[in-house]
């Protein structure tokens, strides 16, 4: 098995991702997305209401 990679193949493309955390304005549940998903529409995982991550602060756990 000399050609077995020592890390997950393709991990380099995700290396610079950061996370954005935001509380739902409706129910207060904390939601998290990664920076490559920032410009998409998102709904709260708890109540399903829309969340505008552009109003949240970047720099969550992924930094």
C-alpha positions as semicolon CSV with decimal commas, in nm:
position;residue;x (nm);y (nm);z (nm)
1;X;0,000;0,000;0,000
2;X;0,276;0,241;-0,084
3;X;0,035;0,470;-0,276
4;X;-0,213;0,515;0,010
5;X;-0,262;0,890;0,082
6;X;-0,194;1,008;0,436
7;X;-0,491;1,247;0,425
8;X;-0,832;1,263;0,266
9;X;-0,802;1,321;-0,111
10;X;-0,919;1,669;-0,211
11;X;-0,887;1,822;0,135
12;X;-0,666;2,100;0,001
13;X;-0,959;2,271;-0,173
14;X;-1,141;2,308;0,161
15;X;-0,840;2,415;0,363
16;X;-0,917;2,788;0,353
17;X;-1,287;2,763;0,442
18;X;-1,413;2,950;0,743
19;X;-1,744;2,918;0,920
20;X;-2,016;3,172;0,984
21;X;-2,246;3,129;1,281
22;X;-2,576;3,307;1,318
23;X;-2,870;3,289;1,557
24;X;-3,210;3,251;1,395
25;X;-3,404;3,577;1,436
26;X;-3,723;3,374;1,497
27;X;-3,628;3,095;1,741
28;X;-3,273;3,185;1,852
29;X;-3,119;2,853;1,741
30;X;-2,750;2,881;1,645
31;X;-2,690;2,786;1,279
32;X;-2,357;2,745;1,100
33;X;-2,252;2,753;0,734
34;X;-1,913;2,750;0,563
35;X;-1,779;3,041;0,361
36;X;-1,836;2,868;0,027
37;X;-2,211;2,860;0,104
38;X;-2,237;3,225;0,203
39;X;-2,423;3,355;-0,104
40;X;-2,695;3,087;-0,098
41;X;-3,034;3,107;0,070
42;X;-3,050;2,936;0,411
43;X;-3,324;2,834;0,647
44;X;-3,300;2,763;1,019
45;X;-3,245;2,395;1,091
46;X;-3,483;2,416;1,388
47;X;-3,782;2,623;1,271
48;X;-3,731;2,650;0,893
49;X;-3,746;3,031;0,882
50;X;-3,503;3,216;0,650
51;X;-3,170;3,337;0,793
52;X;-2,970;3,618;0,633
53;X;-2,609;3,518;0,704
54;X;-2,492;3,849;0,555
55;X;-2,607;4,009;0,881
56;X;-2,391;3,773;1,090
57;X;-2,026;3,789;1,188
58;X;-1,776;3,559;1,013
59;X;-1,509;3,380;1,209
60;X;-1,672;3,089;1,382
61;X;-1,520;2,755;1,462
62;X;-1,366;2,711;1,117
63;X;-1,109;2,987;1,159
